[in-house]
């Protein structure tokens, strides 16, 4: 297993290659559409996936923090994208391929995110969570609480954790 971190939160400009950006975008789209069936309409699923294009992933990684977890064979197991929102950081998404689900990889990826928040000296973590029950359960397991505040177009809700 190999972890690759692209950390541009301090103004560095480490780029994400086209191939990895495509893998991340594909994983996000496939997972979002697969696990959220029944929770969202087709149009809403398209909105949820709108940020998951290779070009947008590269742009967001250039200003944020991206964790990539690869198998020994080079397959993308999962990823996490941390973004800046004004002066704050938030977890945009954590995704694990369904093929590798329920093996602790999501927790491993999340630990890298939490460590980055701590390194930045932050006292809390915000995450935008889709309405699928397993997404909320994952974050609850890691100490997050639901705020009840809906996000844009009511497609997500916010969860917070104090460090």
C-alpha positions in Angstrom: 0.0 0.0 0.0 1.3 3.5 -0.9 0.0 6.8 0.4 0.6 9.9 -1.8 -0.2 13.3 -0.3 -0.5 16.5 -2.4 -0.3 19.4 0.1 -0.7 22.8 -1.4 -2.3 24.5 1.7 0.9 26.5 2.5 1.2 28.0 -1.0 3.3 25.2 -2.6 2.3 24.1 -6.0 2.7 20.4 -6.2 0.7 19.3 -9.2 -1.5 16.3 -9.6 -0.8 14.4 -12.9 -3.6 13.8 -15.4 -3.7 10.1 -14.8 -4.2 10.4 -11.0 -6.7 13.3 -11.5 -8.7 11.0 -13.8 -8.6 8.1 -11.3 -9.9 10.4 -8.5 -12.7 11.9 -10.6 -13.8 8.5 -11.7 -13.8 7.1 -8.1 -15.8 10.1 -6.8 -18.4 9.8 -9.6 -18.8 6.1 -9.4 -19.1 6.0 -5.6 -21.4 9.0 -5.4 -23.8 7.6 -7.9 -23.6 4.0 -6.6 -24.1 4.7 -2.8 -26.6 7.5 -3.1 -29.2 5.9 -5.3 -32.6 6.5 -3.9 -31.4 9.5 -1.8 -31.1 11.9 -4.7 -32.6 12.4 -8.2 -30.5 11.9 -11.3 -30.2 15.7 -11.6 -29.1 16.0 -8.0 -26.5 13.3 -8.5 -25.1 15.2 -11.4 -24.8 18.3 -9.3 -23.1 16.3 -6.5 -20.6 15.0 -9.1 -20.0 18.3 -10.9 -16.8 19.0 -9.0 -15.4 15.6 -10.0 -13.8 16.2 -13.3 -10.0 15.7 -13.8 -9.5 19.4 -14.4 -11.5 20.5 -11.4 -9.7 17.9 -9.2 -6.4 19.3 -10.3 -7.5 22.9 -9.6 -8.8 22.0 -6.2 -5.7 20.0 -5.3 -3.5 22.9 -6.4 -5.2 25.0 -3.6 -5.9 22.2 -1.1 -4.8 18.9 0.4 -5.3 15.6 -1.3 -4.7 12.1 0.1 -4.4 9.2 -2.4 -4.2 5.6 -1.2 -2.9 3.1 -3.8 -2.7 -0.7 -3.6 0.6 -2.4 -4.1 -0.5 -3.1 -7.7 -1.1 0.6 -8.3 -4.9 0.6 -8.1 -6.6 3.6 -6.4 -8.1 2.4 -3.1 -9.4 5.7 -2.0 -8.8 9.5 -1.6 -9.7 12.5 0.4 -9.9 16.1 -0.7 -9.5 19.0 1.9 -10.4 22.4 0.6 -10.0 26.0 1.7 -13.2 27.9 2.3 -12.3 31.5 3.0 -9.8 31.1 5.9 -11.1 27.7 7.0 -10.4 24.2 5.9 -13.1 21.5 5.3 -13.2 18.0 4.1 -14.8 18.1 0.7 -14.9 14.3 0.3 -13.5 11.0 1.5 -14.0 8.1 -0.9 -13.0 4.5 -0.9 -13.5 2.2 -3.8 -16.4 -0.2 -3.2 -14.0 -3.0 -4.0 -11.9 -2.1 -1.0 -14.7 -1.1 1.4 -15.0 -2.1 5.0 -11.3 -2.8 5.5 -10.3 0.3 7.4 -9.0 2.3 4.4 -11.4 5.2 5.0 -10.2 5.5 8.6 -6.6 5.5 7.4 -7.3 8.2 4.8 -9.3 10.2 7.4 -6.4 10.1 9.9 -4.1 11.8 7.3 -6.8 14.6 7.0 -7.1 15.0 10.8 -3.3 15.2 11.2 -3.2 17.9 8.6 -5.8 19.9 10.5 -3.8 19.5 13.7 -0.6 20.6 11.9 -2.4 23.7 10.7 -3.3 24.5 14.3 -7.0 24.2 13.8 -9.4 23.3 16.6 -12.3 21.9 14.5 -13.0 20.0 11.4 -16.0 20.6 9.1 -17.2 18.1 6.5 -19.9 18.3 3.9 -21.8 14.9 4.1 -24.2 13.5 1.5 -27.5 12.3 2.9 -26.7 8.6 2.5 -26.8 6.9 6.0 -23.4 5.2 5.7 -21.7 8.5 5.0 -23.1 10.0 8.2 -22.3 6.8 10.1 -18.6 7.0 9.0 -18.2 10.5 10.3 -20.1 9.8 13.6 -17.7 6.9 14.1 -14.9 9.4 14.0 -16.4 11.8 16.5 -18.3 14.2 14.2 -21.7 15.6 15.1 -24.4 16.8 12.7 -25.1 20.5 12.9 -28.4 20.4 11.2 -27.3 23.2 8.9 -28.1 22.3 5.3 -25.7 23.4 2.6 -26.3 24.8 -0.8 -29.4 23.4 -2.5 -29.9 21.2 0.5 -27.7 18.4 -1.1 -25.4 18.0 1.9 -25.5 18.7 5.6 -22.6 19.8 7.7 -20.9 17.8 10.5 -18.2 19.1 12.9 -15.6 17.6 15.1 -13.7 19.5 17.8 -10.1 18.4 18.0 
